[in-house]
Amino acid sequence: MSKKILAIFCLGGFMALTGCEVVYDSQQQNALNECDKLLSWNDRSECIKQSKKSYDQYEKQRKDLIEKGTEK
């Protein structure tokens, strides 16, 4: 019984640590799917460019914006 509880606890911890990135990746894929629906090649290209940001890039940009907001 304790092995099951430990396994569930470890799995929950793993999901908590990686959860944000998984959700971000899923949202990025949804955004890319929406880009594919655009008729204009230029619009589609710009949309894809904006949607290609990695989670690490997004997180850095988010932290930079938060820091700039607290400097005021």
Buried (B, 14 or more C-beta within 10 A) or exposed (E): EEEEEEEEEEEEEEEEEEEEBEEBEEEBEEBEEEBEEBEEEEEBEEBBEEBEBEBEEBBEEEEEEEEEEEEE
